[in-house]
Amino acid sequence: MKQIISKVAKTVVPSKTIEITKKKIAKLAYNLVEKEIKKFSEVVDLEFGGSFAKGTWLAKEADIDIFIKFKKSTSEEKFETISKKIGFEALKKYSPYVRYSEHPYVEAKIKDTKVNVVPFYDVKLGEWKSAADRSPFHTKFMEKSLTPKMRNEIRILKTFLKSNGIYGAEIAKQGFSGYVSEVLILNFKSFENLIKSISEIKEKQIIGKTSKKFETSIVIIDPIDSNRNLAAAISNENIGKFVLISRAFKEKPRLTLFQNKKSEISKKYWENLLVVKFNFKLRSPDIIWGQIKRATSSLSTQLELGGFTVLRSKSHTDEVKEAYLLFFLESTKINPTYSKKGPEFFRENSSKSFISKNLKNTELMWIETDGKIIALEKRKHAEAAKFMKDFLKKNILTGIPKGLLDDFKQGFEVSVGSKNLSKSIKEEANELISTDGTFLYFN
């Protein structure tokens, strides 16, 4: 294991040339933002944050995070408005745009490097007014706590997570953030120790110290806030993948676990795929991802209520115009009839009510051996595509989040299989109907 880790370590540390380039971009962006904050009395300072400030950034993907410090007394409205003005004016040469966390922030690209201008309040530890208020404390804590060796161990961990598709805090990914990576290495001291520990981790196990109880499958405590569970933002699927790839690496260390591996593509199940496509009016990527994930979850429930078994589902968007809700069904065609259980015949009022309500429209009715009255009902729809089209036309308020209603009212498409899908969407859909690449390490 040590030999493989040593090989990876040589590839993840940025070269001096890359480091100089990043520092130049960071200085340029900082100076531009510094010039703008002088126009607003509500802003008291600015500082670098994130992996760049902590020295844990990856050579190929280093964002520059610049945090604008606002007076605690600043209203939320001014906090958002002023920070956007500063970001847009400072980065106007670089096509800035708005991203969202709890509050909006401005992002732009300078020579392929993302620059984020993020507002936060000047508060004491624990007296948070916004989600970003913790970030400067995270930065200072990690600057003080991490050794040079640990910083490179974090880079190894980030590469490991990225290669296996579980790195990234954004809602689209729900993976392990850069900060979580830092917290894990800080707790376990090295990548090797972390792998061995995660391989044997128990359900509900707590990493860190807290007196609070949490309900996630594992718990990762924020070292500057013992009441905050960082694992709450990570999907169960991604936690599971991390445990499995850690076991695979522990049992048989190899470089392939640090290289991107595609899922095994199945050609058998395309006809089990139900696709809902629609176009949306441009908005923040974080907002549209949240909306389509909620829509997918809601429509999965409706499909189940309609008699269709949803095996897996996922959402996808190009973040510009198109969105897809994808459902892998046990079958897209089901029996046109189903049995509906009623009360026992001894329950006079209940059985009478059930019979009178169902007898006229039922196909058959009988008494089961357990004494319950059974009605054989005819389904309105036995095909998933027809069911979904009808549901979205007549019950759109039930299945679609409020923020997507206007988009859906402009039109949507429902289809089965891969016939009308582009190559990129087929690649996304492949994940639903294929064996997860994580399991292939156990061959």
C-alpha positions in Angstrom: 0.0 0.0 0.0 2.8 2.4 0.9 4.4 2.0 -2.5 1.2 2.8 -4.4 0.5 5.8 -2.2 4.0 7.0 -2.7 3.6 6.9 -6.5 0.3 8.8 -6.3 1.8 11.4 -4.0 4.4 12.4 -6.7 1.6 13.2 -9.1 -0.8 15.3 -6.9 1.5 18.0 -5.6 1.4 21.1 -7.9 4.6 22.0 -9.6 6.4 25.3 -8.9 5.3 26.6 -12.3 1.6 25.9 -11.6 1.9 27.3 -8.1 3.3 30.6 -9.5 0.5 30.8 -12.1 -2.2 30.2 -9.5 -0.7 32.8 -7.1 -0.7 35.4 -9.9 -4.3 34.7 -10.7 -5.2 34.9 -7.0 -3.4 38.2 -6.6 -5.1 39.7 -9.7 -8.5 38.6 -8.4 -7.9 39.8 -4.9 -6.7 43.2 -6.1 -9.8 43.6 -8.3 -12.2 42.7 -5.4 -10.2 44.9 -2.9 -10.7 47.9 -5.2 -14.5 47.4 -5.2 -15.0 46.8 -1.5 -13.8 50.4 -0.7 -17.0 51.7 -2.2 -19.2 50.1 0.6 -19.0 51.0 4.3 -20.8 47.7 5.1 -17.7 45.7 4.1 -14.8 45.6 6.6 -12.3 43.3 5.0 -11.6 40.4 2.6 -9.5 37.3 2.8 -8.6 34.1 0.9 -10.4 30.9 1.8 -10.9 27.3 0.6 -8.2 24.9 -0.5 -6.0 27.5 -2.0 -5.6 29.3 1.3 -5.1 26.0 3.1 -2.6 24.6 0.7 -4.6 21.5 -0.1 -5.5 22.3 -3.7 -5.1 19.9 -6.6 -2.8 20.9 -9.4 -5.5 20.7 -12.2 -8.4 22.0 -10.2 -7.7 24.9 -7.9 -10.5 27.3 -7.3 -9.6 30.7 -5.8 -12.1 31.6 -3.0 -12.2 35.3 -1.9 -14.3 36.0 1.1 -15.9 39.5 1.7 -16.4 40.3 5.3 -19.5 42.2 6.1 -20.4 44.0 9.3 -22.7 41.9 11.5 -25.3 44.6 11.4 -25.7 44.5 7.6 -29.2 43.4 6.6 -29.6 40.2 4.6 -30.9 42.2 1.6 -27.8 44.4 1.5 -25.5 41.5 2.2 -26.7 39.8 -1.0 -27.1 42.9 -3.1 -23.7 44.4 -2.3 -21.8 41.2 -2.5 -23.2 40.6 -6.0 -22.4 44.2 -7.1 -18.8 43.8 -5.9 -18.3 40.4 -7.6 -19.8 41.5 -10.9 -17.9 44.8 -11.0 -14.6 43.3 -9.9 -14.8 40.4 -12.4 -16.6 42.1 -15.2 -13.9 41.3 -17.7 -14.3 37.5 -17.0 -18.0 36.9 -17.7 -19.2 36.6 -14.1 -22.3 34.7 -13.1 -24.3 33.9 -9.9 -24.1 30.6 -8.0 -26.1 29.7 -4.9 -25.4 28.1 -1.6 -27.5 29.5 1.2 -26.8 32.9 -0.2 -25.9 33.9 -3.8 -22.2 34.4 -4.6 -20.4 35.4 -7.8 -18.2 33.1 -9.8 -16.0 33.7 -12.9 -13.1 32.1 -14.7 -9.7 33.6 -15.1 -7.4 31.5 -17.4 -9.4 28.3 -16.6 -9.3 29.0 -12.9 -12.6 29.5 -11.1 -12.7 32.5 -8.9 -15.5 32.7 -6.3 -16.4 35.9 -4.5 -18.3 34.9 -1.3 -19.9 37.1 1.4 -19.8 36.3 5.1 -20.5 38.1 8.3 -18.0 39.3 10.8 -19.2 37.1 13.7 -17.7 35.3 16.6 -17.2 31.5 16.6 -20.7 29.8 16.8 -22.7 33.0 16.3 -23.4 32.2 12.6 -25.7 34.4 10.6 -25.0 32.7 7.2 -23.7 29.3 6.1 -20.4 30.9 4.8 -19.6 32.4 8.2 -17.9 29.2 9.2 -15.5 29.2 6.2 -12.9 31.7 7.5 -12.8 29.8 10.8 -12.3 26.5 8.8 -9.4 28.2 7.0 -7.7 29.5 10.1 -8.2 26.2 11.9 -6.7 24.1 9.1 -3.8 26.5 8.5 -2.9 26.0 12.1 -3.6 22.3 12.4 -2.4 20.7 9.2 1.2 19.7 8.8 2.9 19.8 5.3 2.7 16.0 5.1 -1.1 16.1 5.9 -1.7 18.6 3.2 -0.3 16.2 0.6 -2.2 13.3 2.2 -5.4 15.4 1.6 -4.4 15.8 -2.0 -4.1 12.0 -2.3 -7.5 11.5 -0.7 -9.1 14.1 -3.0 -7.6 12.3 -6.1 -8.9 9.0 -4.7 -12.4 10.4 -4.3 -12.4 12.2 -7.6 -11.3 9.1 -9.5 -14.2 7.2 -8.1 -16.8 9.9 -8.8 -17.6 10.8 -5.2 -15.8 14.1 -4.7 -17.7 17.4 -4.7 -20.1 19.1 -2.3 -22.4 20.5 -4.9 -26.0 19.3 -4.8 -25.6 17.6 -8.2 -22.9 15.3 -6.7 -23.7 15.2 -2.9 -20.2 13.8 -2.4 -17.2 14.5 -0.1 -16.2 18.1 -0.1 -12.7 19.5 0.1 -13.3 20.4 3.8 -14.5 16.9 4.6 -11.4 15.5 3.0 -9.3 17.8 5.3 -11.3 16.8 8.4 -10.8 13.1 7.6 -7.1 13.4 7.2 -6.8 15.6 10.3 -8.6 12.8 12.3 -6.7 9.9 10.9 -3.4 11.6 10.2 -2.7 9.9 6.9 -4.4 8.4 3.8 -3.3 4.9 4.7 -4.8 5.1 8.3 -8.0 6.6 6.8 -8.4 3.7 4.3 -7.8 1.1 7.0 -10.3 2.8 9.4 -13.1 3.4 6.7 -12.7 -0.2 5.6 -13.9 -1.3 9.1 -16.2 1.5 9.9 -19.5 0.7 11.7 -22.9 2.1 11.1 -23.5 5.4 13.0 -19.8 5.6 13.9 -18.7 9.1 14.9 -15.6 10.6 13.5 -14.7 13.5 15.8 -16.2 14.6 19.1 -19.8 15.6 19.9 -22.4 15.1 22.5 -25.2 15.4 20.0 -26.9 12.4 18.3 -27.3 12.2 14.5 -29.2 9.9 12.3 -26.9 9.6 9.2 -25.2 6.2 8.4 -21.8 7.7 9.6 -21.1 10.9 11.4 -18.3 13.4 10.6 -18.1 16.2 13.1 -17.0 19.7 12.1 -14.0 20.4 14.4 -15.1 24.1 14.8 -18.7 23.2 15.5 -19.4 20.1 17.4 -23.2 20.3 16.7 -22.6 20.1 12.9 -22.5 16.7 11.1 -20.6 17.1 7.8 -21.9 13.7 6.6 -25.4 15.0 6.4 -24.7 16.6 3.0 -23.2 13.3 1.6 -25.6 10.8 0.0 -25.8 7.3 1.4 -24.8 6.0 -2.0 -21.5 8.0 -1.9 -20.7 7.0 1.7 -21.3 3.3 0.6 -19.0 3.7 -2.4 -16.3 5.2 -0.2 -16.5 2.3 2.2 -16.3 -0.3 -0.7 -13.4 1.3 -2.5 -11.5 1.7 0.7 -12.0 -2.1 1.3 -10.9 -2.8 -2.2 -7.8 -0.7 -1.9 -6.9 -2.2 1.5 -7.3 -5.8 0.2 -5.4 -5.2 -3.1 -3.7 -1.8 -3.4 -3.4 -0.7 -7.0 -3.1 2.4 -9.1 -6.3 1.8 -11.0 -8.3 3.0 -7.9 -6.8 6.4 -8.6 -7.8 6.4 -12.3 -11.3 7.2 -13.6 -13.2 4.0 -14.3 -16.4 3.8 -16.3 -19.3 1.7 -15.3 -19.9 -1.6 -17.1 -22.5 -0.8 -19.7 -25.5 -3.1 -19.8 -27.4 -3.5 -23.1 -30.2 -5.5 -21.6 -32.3 -2.9 -19.8 -32.8 0.1 -22.1 -36.5 -0.7 -22.5 -36.9 -0.5 -18.8 -35.9 3.2 -18.8 -38.6 5.9 -18.6 -37.4 9.4 -19.5 -39.1 12.7 -18.8 -37.5 15.6 -20.6 -38.3 19.3 -20.4 -36.6 22.7 -21.1 -36.2 25.3 -18.3 -35.6 29.0 -18.1 -32.0 29.6 -17.1 -31.3 29.8 -13.4 -28.5 29.0 -10.9 -27.2 25.4 -11.4 -27.6 24.8 -7.7 -31.3 25.8 -7.9 -32.2 23.7 -11.0 -30.4 20.6 -9.6 -32.3 20.9 -6.3 -35.6 21.2 -8.2 -35.1 18.3 -10.6 -33.9 16.0 -7.8 -37.1 16.8 -5.8 -39.2 16.3 -9.0 -37.5 12.9 -9.6 -38.2 11.8 -6.0 -41.8 12.9 -6.2 -42.5 11.3 -9.5 -40.9 8.0 -8.3 -43.4 8.0 -5.5 -46.3 8.6 -8.0 -45.0 5.8 -10.3 -45.0 3.4 -7.3 -48.5 4.5 -6.4 -49.5 3.7 -10.0 -48.3 0.2 -9.6 -44.8 0.6 -11.3 -41.7 -0.6 -9.4 -38.9 2.0 -9.5 -35.6 0.3 -9.1 -33.4 3.3 -9.5 -33.8 7.0 -10.5 -31.6 10.0 -11.2 -31.8 13.5 -12.6 -29.6 15.3 -15.1 -29.3 18.7 -16.6 -26.9 20.6 -18.9 -27.4 23.5 -16.5 -28.3 25.7 -19.5 -31.6 24.6 -21.0 -32.4 20.9 -20.8 -33.3 18.7 -17.9 -34.0 14.9 -17.7 -35.7 12.8 -15.1 -34.7 9.2 -15.5 -36.4 6.1 -14.0 -35.2 2.5 -14.2 -38.4 0.4 -13.8 -38.8 -3.3 -13.1 -41.0 -3.1 -16.2 -42.5 -0.3 -18.2 -45.7 -2.4 -18.8 -47.6 -4.0 -15.9 -50.7 -6.1 -15.5 -53.8 -4.2 -16.4 -55.5 -5.4 -13.2 -54.6 -5.4 -9.6 -56.2 -6.8 -6.4 -57.5 -4.3 -3.8 -57.8 -5.5 -0.3 -60.9 -4.6 1.7 -62.0 -5.2 5.3 -63.0 -8.6 6.9 -66.7 -9.5 6.2 -67.4 -9.5 10.0 -66.9 -5.7 10.1 -70.4 -4.8 9.0 -70.2 -1.1 8.3 -66.7 -1.2 6.7 -67.4 -4.2 4.5 -70.7 -2.7 3.4 -69.0 0.6 2.5 -66.2 -1.2 0.6 -68.7 -3.3 -1.4 -70.9 -0.4 -2.4 -68.0 1.8 -3.4 -66.2 -0.9 -5.5 -68.8 -3.4 -6.8 -70.0 -1.4 -9.8 -66.5 -0.8 -11.3 -64.6 -3.9 -10.2 -63.8 -6.7 -12.5 -64.3 -9.4 -9.8 -65.0 -9.5 -6.1 -64.5 -12.4 -3.6 -63.8 -13.3 0.0 -60.2 -14.4 0.7 -59.3 -17.3 3.0 -58.4 -14.8 5.7 -61.9 -13.4 5.6 -61.0 -10.2 3.8 -63.0 -9.0 0.8 -60.9 -8.6 -2.3 -61.8 -6.5 -5.4 -60.0 -7.0 -8.7 -59.6 -3.5 -10.1 -58.7 -2.4 -13.6 -55.8 0.0 -13.9 -56.3 3.3 -15.7 -52.8 2.9 -17.2 -50.7 -0.3 -17.6 -47.9 1.5 -19.5 -45.5 3.8 -17.7 -45.2 6.4 -20.5 -49.0 6.8 -20.7 -49.3 6.9 -17.0 -46.7 9.6 -16.7 -48.1 11.8 -19.5 -51.6 11.6 -18.0 -50.3 12.3 -14.5 -48.3 15.4 -15.6 -51.3 16.8 -17.5 -53.8 16.3 -14.8 -51.9 16.2 -11.5 -48.9 18.4 -12.1 -49.3 20.3 -8.8 -48.9 17.0 -6.9 -45.8 15.8 -8.6 -43.7 18.8 -9.6 -42.1 21.4 -7.3 -43.5 24.9 -7.5 -40.3 26.3 -9.1 -40.6 24.0 -12.1 -44.4 24.4 -12.8 -43.9 27.2 -15.4 -41.2 25.2 -17.2 -43.4 22.1 -17.4 -46.4 24.1 -18.6 -44.3 25.1 -21.6 -44.1 21.4 -22.5 -42.4 18.1 -21.7 -41.6 14.8 -23.4 -42.1 11.3 -22.0 -40.4 8.4 -23.7 -39.2 4.8 -23.1 -35.8 3.5 -24.0 -32.8 5.2 -25.6 -34.2 5.9 -29.1 -34.5 9.7 -28.7 -31.6 10.3 -26.4 -28.3 12.0 -27.3 -25.0 10.4 -26.7 -24.3 12.4 -23.6 -27.7 11.6 -22.1 -27.2 7.9 -22.9 -24.0 8.0 -20.9 -25.9 9.5 -17.9 -28.6 6.9 -18.3 -26.1 4.1 -18.5 -25.3 4.6 -14.8 -28.9 3.6 -14.0 -28.9 0.4 -16.0 -25.3 -0.8 -15.3 -23.4 -2.4 -12.5 -21.7 0.4 -10.5 -18.0 0.6 -11.4 -17.2 0.4 -7.7 -18.1 -3.3 -7.6 -15.8 -4.1 -10.5 -12.7 -3.7 -8.2 -13.8 -6.9 -6.4 -13.4 -9.1 -9.5 
